[in-house]
Amino acid sequence: MSADSATNQVNWPDVLSSPYYGMVFLGLANAAYTSEGDAKAIYSDLHAVFDSDSYLPKLPDVGQAGVEEPRSIPGNWLLDWGPAVAEDNSNMLYIASYRDSNNSPLFYTVCLRGTDTSSGVEGLIDQIKQDLDDFSLQSWQKVLADNSALNLKAKPVETQAGKISIGSRDGFVKLAGLKAKLTLEGDELILASALKALLDKQMAPVVVTGHSLGGNQTQVVAAYLDWQSRRHAHLWQPHLHHHLHHEPHGAILRRAR
């Protein structure tokens, strides 16, 4: 049996929500820091990362924990969307996937960059505000209602509960509204539209990962994407997973079984 055919027997949501690929998610989160310059440098350098195996090696196969030379899964990493970079360079995110030898995604990752001290005065101040403005809370329903442009299918906000800090709200609204192109085609899309386009083509689990300030946003962004991606009540269930270590944080959206 080939490594590719073996992966067909794997329950990927269970594997992805375990600590097994924790260092993979950390590597993807850290790739967001490949360049800390302007938007053009960030774009070109991140694409260079995904065009080479030297920074992101092939995905280790399952069941290789503790193996000195672990077997990898045939395939390659692909930068599917982005990077999307805020004008003041305060926030950045991208979508990537690991594709098997048939170019089918084993999973998608939404990667959120954390604090970037090289983003310039305006961007750094904005990041500090997002980090520190956590004493006041706002209803998650109100956040979504006040930003209707992010609600692609006019879904009812009444189904959403909880509160988030003002700093997290400001960071989320900025991240969710950033636009970029899918790598191979099309117009600029916001995050939810880009993920929908990818899932419409090929369904796969979605992992949301980030470092530092980006780690804080993983739970908010995952909850938002689950709300927007749920086609039918029985099709999608959120399964949020916090890694045991502080950074990166992670969340996974999984299909209902």
C-alpha positions as CSV (number, residue, x, y, z in Angstrom):
1,M,0.0,0.0,0.0
2,S,1.4,3.4,-1.0
3,A,1.7,6.2,1.5
4,D,-1.0,8.1,-0.4
5,S,-3.4,5.2,-0.2
6,A,-2.7,4.8,3.5
7,T,-3.7,8.4,4.2
8,N,-7.1,7.6,2.8
9,Q,-7.7,5.4,5.8
10,V,-6.9,8.3,8.2
11,N,-9.6,10.2,10.1
12,W,-7.9,13.6,9.5
13,P,-10.1,15.7,11.9
14,D,-9.0,13.5,14.7
15,V,-5.4,13.6,13.8
16,L,-5.4,17.4,13.2
17,S,-7.1,18.1,16.5
18,S,-4.4,16.1,18.4
19,P,-1.0,17.5,19.3
20,Y,0.6,15.3,16.6
21,Y,1.1,18.1,14.0
22,G,1.6,20.9,16.6
23,M,5.1,21.7,15.2
24,V,3.7,21.7,11.7
25,F,1.2,24.4,12.7
26,L,3.9,26.3,14.5
27,G,6.0,26.2,11.3
28,L,3.1,27.5,9.2
29,A,2.4,30.3,11.8
30,N,6.1,31.3,11.8
31,A,6.1,31.4,8.0
32,A,4.0,34.5,8.3
33,Y,7.1,36.2,9.6
34,T,9.3,35.3,6.6
35,S,9.5,38.9,5.6
36,E,8.8,41.9,7.9
37,G,9.0,44.5,5.3
38,D,6.4,46.1,3.0
39,A,3.5,44.2,1.4
40,K,5.4,43.5,-1.8
41,A,8.3,41.9,0.1
42,I,5.9,39.9,2.3
43,Y,4.1,38.6,-0.8
44,S,7.2,37.6,-2.7
45,D,9.0,36.0,0.2
46,L,6.0,34.0,1.4
47,H,5.5,32.6,-2.1
48,A,9.2,31.7,-2.2
49,V,8.7,29.7,1.1
50,F,5.9,27.6,-0.4
51,D,7.9,27.0,-3.6
52,S,10.8,25.4,-1.7
53,D,11.0,22.3,0.6
54,S,13.9,23.9,2.6
55,Y,11.6,25.9,4.9
56,L,8.4,23.7,4.9
57,P,9.4,20.1,4.4
58,K,7.0,17.5,3.3
59,L,4.3,16.5,5.8
60,P,5.3,13.6,8.1
61,D,3.1,10.6,7.8
62,V,0.8,9.6,10.7
63,G,2.2,7.2,13.3
64,Q,5.8,8.5,13.0
65,A,6.1,10.0,16.5
66,G,9.6,9.3,17.9
67,V,10.9,7.9,14.6
68,E,14.4,9.2,13.8
69,E,13.8,9.5,10.1
70,P,10.0,9.8,9.8
71,R,8.3,8.8,6.6
72,S,6.6,11.7,4.8
73,I,3.4,11.8,2.8
74,P,4.0,12.3,-0.9
75,G,2.8,15.7,-2.0
76,N,3.5,19.3,-1.5
77,W,2.5,22.5,0.3
78,L,0.5,25.1,-1.7
79,L,-0.2,28.7,-0.9
80,D,-3.9,28.9,-1.9
81,W,-4.8,32.5,-1.0
82,G,-2.9,35.6,0.0
83,P,-1.0,36.8,1.8
84,A,-3.5,39.5,2.7
85,V,-1.8,42.4,4.4
86,A,-3.3,45.4,6.1
87,E,-2.4,48.8,4.7
88,D,-0.6,49.7,8.0
89,N,1.0,46.2,8.1
90,S,-0.6,45.6,11.5
91,N,-2.2,42.3,10.5
92,M,-1.6,39.6,7.9
93,L,-3.0,36.1,7.1
94,Y,-3.0,33.5,4.4
95,I,-4.6,30.1,3.5
96,A,-2.4,27.1,2.6
97,S,-2.9,23.4,2.1
98,Y,-1.0,20.2,1.9
99,R,-1.8,18.4,-1.3
100,D,-1.3,14.7,-1.9
101,S,0.2,13.3,-5.2
102,N,-3.2,13.6,-6.8
103,N,-3.3,17.4,-5.8
104,S,-6.2,16.7,-3.3
105,P,-5.9,18.7,-0.1
106,L,-5.5,16.7,3.1
107,F,-6.4,19.9,5.0
108,Y,-6.4,23.7,4.7
109,T,-4.8,26.0,7.1
110,V,-5.7,29.6,7.8
111,C,-2.6,31.2,9.2
112,L,-2.7,34.4,11.2
113,R,0.5,36.5,11.8
114,G,1.2,37.8,15.3
115,T,2.8,41.0,16.4
116,D,5.3,42.4,14.0
117,T,7.6,44.9,15.6
118,S,8.9,45.9,12.1
119,S,5.5,47.0,10.9
120,G,6.1,50.7,11.4
121,V,4.8,53.1,14.1
122,E,1.1,53.1,13.0
123,G,0.9,49.4,12.5
124,L,2.7,48.7,15.8
125,I,0.4,51.0,17.8
126,D,-2.6,49.3,16.2
127,Q,-1.3,45.9,17.3
128,I,-0.7,47.1,20.8
129,K,-4.3,48.3,21.0
130,Q,-5.5,44.9,19.8
131,D,-3.3,43.3,22.5
132,L,-4.2,45.5,25.4
133,D,-7.8,46.6,24.9
134,D,-9.2,43.6,26.6
135,F,-11.0,45.2,29.6
136,S,-14.2,46.0,27.7
137,L,-16.3,43.3,26.1
138,Q,-18.9,43.4,23.3
139,S,-21.5,41.0,22.2
140,W,-20.4,38.7,19.4
141,Q,-23.8,39.1,17.9
142,K,-23.3,42.9,17.8
143,V,-19.9,42.6,16.2
144,L,-21.3,40.5,13.4
145,A,-24.4,42.7,13.0
146,D,-22.3,45.9,12.8
147,N,-20.1,44.3,10.1
148,S,-22.7,43.0,7.7
149,A,-20.3,43.0,4.8
150,L,-18.6,40.0,6.4
151,N,-21.9,38.1,6.5
152,L,-21.8,36.7,3.0
153,K,-25.0,34.8,3.1
154,A,-27.0,37.1,5.4
155,K,-27.1,34.4,8.1
156,P,-28.9,35.2,11.3
157,V,-26.7,36.6,14.0
158,E,-29.1,35.5,16.7
159,T,-27.5,32.0,16.5
160,Q,-24.2,33.4,17.7
161,A,-23.5,33.8,21.4
162,G,-20.8,35.1,23.7
163,K,-18.7,38.2,24.0
164,I,-15.2,39.3,22.9
165,S,-12.9,42.1,23.9
166,I,-12.8,45.3,22.0
167,G,-9.2,44.7,21.0
168,S,-10.0,41.2,19.6
169,R,-13.0,42.7,17.9
170,D,-10.9,45.4,16.1
171,G,-8.3,42.8,15.1
172,F,-11.0,40.4,13.8
173,V,-12.8,43.0,11.8
174,K,-9.6,44.0,10.1
175,L,-8.5,40.4,9.4
176,A,-11.8,39.2,8.1
177,G,-12.1,42.2,5.8
178,L,-8.6,41.9,4.2
179,K,-8.6,40.9,0.5
180,A,-6.3,38.9,-1.6
181,K,-6.4,36.7,-4.7
182,L,-6.6,32.9,-4.8
183,T,-3.1,31.8,-6.0
184,L,-4.2,30.5,-9.4
185,E,-7.2,32.6,-10.4
186,G,-9.8,35.3,-9.9
187,D,-10.5,38.6,-8.2
188,E,-9.5,39.7,-4.8
189,L,-11.7,38.0,-2.1
190,I,-12.1,38.4,1.6
191,L,-11.1,35.4,3.8
192,A,-14.6,33.7,4.1
193,S,-15.2,34.0,0.3
194,A,-11.8,32.6,-0.5
195,L,-12.3,29.6,1.9
196,K,-15.7,29.0,0.5
197,A,-14.3,28.9,-3.0
198,L,-11.7,26.4,-2.0
199,L,-14.1,24.2,-0.1
200,D,-16.6,24.3,-3.0
201,K,-13.9,22.8,-5.2
202,Q,-12.5,20.2,-2.8
203,M,-13.8,19.6,0.7
204,A,-11.2,19.1,3.5
205,P,-10.8,19.9,7.2
206,V,-9.8,23.4,8.1
207,V,-7.2,24.3,10.7
208,V,-6.9,27.9,12.0
209,T,-3.4,28.6,13.5
210,G,-1.5,31.6,14.6
211,H,1.3,32.9,16.8
212,S,1.1,35.5,19.6
213,L,-1.5,38.1,18.6
214,G,-2.5,35.8,15.8
215,G,-3.0,33.0,18.3
216,N,-5.5,35.1,20.1
217,Q,-7.5,35.5,17.0
218,T,-7.7,31.8,16.1
219,Q,-10.8,31.2,18.2
220,V,-12.6,34.2,16.9
221,V,-11.7,33.6,13.3
222,A,-12.6,29.9,13.6
223,A,-16.0,30.7,15.1
224,Y,-16.7,33.2,12.3
225,L,-15.6,30.8,9.5
226,D,-17.6,27.9,10.9
227,W,-20.7,30.2,11.0
228,Q,-20.1,31.3,7.4
229,S,-19.1,27.8,6.0
230,R,-22.0,25.8,7.5
231,R,-24.1,24.9,4.5
232,H,-26.6,22.7,6.4
233,A,-27.1,22.2,10.1
234,H,-25.9,18.6,9.9
235,L,-22.9,19.1,7.7
236,W,-20.5,21.2,9.8
237,Q,-19.7,21.0,13.5
238,P,-17.1,23.2,15.1
239,H,-14.4,21.4,17.1
240,L,-12.1,23.9,18.8
241,H,-8.8,22.7,19.9
242,H,-6.3,24.6,22.1
243,H,-2.7,23.3,21.9
244,L,-1.2,22.6,25.3
245,H,1.6,25.1,24.8
246,H,0.9,28.8,24.8
247,E,1.9,29.4,21.2
248,P,0.7,28.8,18.7
249,H,-3.0,28.5,19.5
250,G,-5.1,26.5,17.1
251,A,-8.6,25.6,16.1
252,I,-10.0,23.1,13.7
253,L,-13.3,23.1,11.9
254,R,-14.4,19.5,11.2
255,R,-17.1,17.8,9.2
256,A,-19.8,16.1,11.2
257,R,-19.6,12.3,11.1
